[in-house]
Amino acid sequence: MTTAPTGQRSAVTAARGLAGLLLGAGAGHFVVPQPFDAIVPPELPGSARMYTYVSGVAELIIGALLLFPRTRRKAGLAAAALFVAVYPANIHSVRLFWARPWMRAGAIARLPLQIPMIVAALRVWCTG
């Protein structure tokens, strides 16, 4: 019996964690879309709900693809790109909650948390 190298096991663990996060968040976009609508930057053309649904679909698809070895590496790259693409919504949430100190603190704290998610997704892409 052969075992996967440590880096590959780590990437599989990261892929599973990211998949759970993306599948849960993606479902949330459809079950309770209003909080996601609220953080869509108003400078973007089109409706906030469209962005909520499109990003929800992307999260569901990428989350599912992370679960399968055959698609895991490409899904890791897609996840990293998605995390970068939604970062403006996280920045907008700081702007949106600026007058509410506790919500502002949470929104600001969320900004650096995106970085480990991007790093984990890139690890999956590189070592899948």
N, C-alpha and C positions, 0 to 999 in steps of 0.2 A: 504494500500500500504506500503510495506517495502522498506527501502533503504539500500544499501550496507554500511558496516562500512567504515569509512574514509580511513583506510589503504588499503582496497580493491579498493575503488574508485581511490586512488592514483596509485595503481598498474595498474588499467585499463587505466588510463591516460598515465602512463609510457609505457605500452604495445602499445598503439596507436602511441605514439611518436616514439618509437623504430621501430615499423612496418613501419611507413612512411620513416624513415631514411634508414632502411634496403632495403625496396622495391625500393627506389630511387637509392641508391648506387648499389644495385644488377643489376638494369636495366642499370646503367652507365657502368658496367663491360662489357656489350655486345654492347652498343651503341658507346662508346668511350673507348676501352680497353687499349690504349697505356699508359695513365698515371698510370694505375694499374699495367701494365706489368713492367713499369720503377722502381717501388718500391719493386718488388719481390726480396728478397735477392738472390744474385747470388750463394750463398753457397747451396741453395736447388737444389736437383736433378730434372731433367726434364726441360721443357720449362716454361718460365714466363707466357706465354699465357694460359697454362694449369691451373696454379694456379689462374690466373685472372678469368677464366671461372668457375672453381670449387668453388671459393669463391663467385662469383656472383650467382651461382645456390643456394649455401647455404644461402646467404642473401635473395634471393627471397623466398625460402621455409620457412625459419624462420620468415621472415617478414609477410608472409601470415598466418602462424600458430599463430602468436601473435594476430591476429584479432579475433580469435574464442575462446570463453570461454572454450570450451572443451579441446583445445590444448595449451591454453595460458601459463600455468605454465611450462610445459615441454619446450615450445618454449623459455621461459625466461631463463631457464638453458642453452639451446642450444645457445641462443644469447650471454650469458656471456662467454661461452666456445669459441664461434667464435671471440668475441672481444679480448680475450686473445690470441687466435691462430694467429690473424693478427697483433698483436703488433710488432713482428719482422719486418714486412714491414714498420711500422711507424719509428722504430729505423733505419732501412736501409735508409729511406728517409732523415734522418738527415745526415747520412754519404754521401749520394748521393748529397745533396745540400750544403755541408759544405763550398764550395768555393763561394757560392752565398749568401751573408749576409741576404737579405730579405727572400729568400726562406728557408734558414737555420732557421731563426727566426720563420717562420711559422711552419716548421717541428718540431722544438723543442716545440713550444707552443701546438702543437697537442698531444704530448705525455701525458701530464696530463689530457687532455680532455677525454681520453679513460677510465679513472677511473670512472667518473660519469656514463658513459654508462654501464660499468660493474655493478656498484652498482644498477642502475635502472633495469637492466636485472635480477639481483639477487632478487630485491624487487618483480618483477613480479613472479619469481619462488616461492618465499616464501609466497606471499599473493594473487597472481593471481586473 
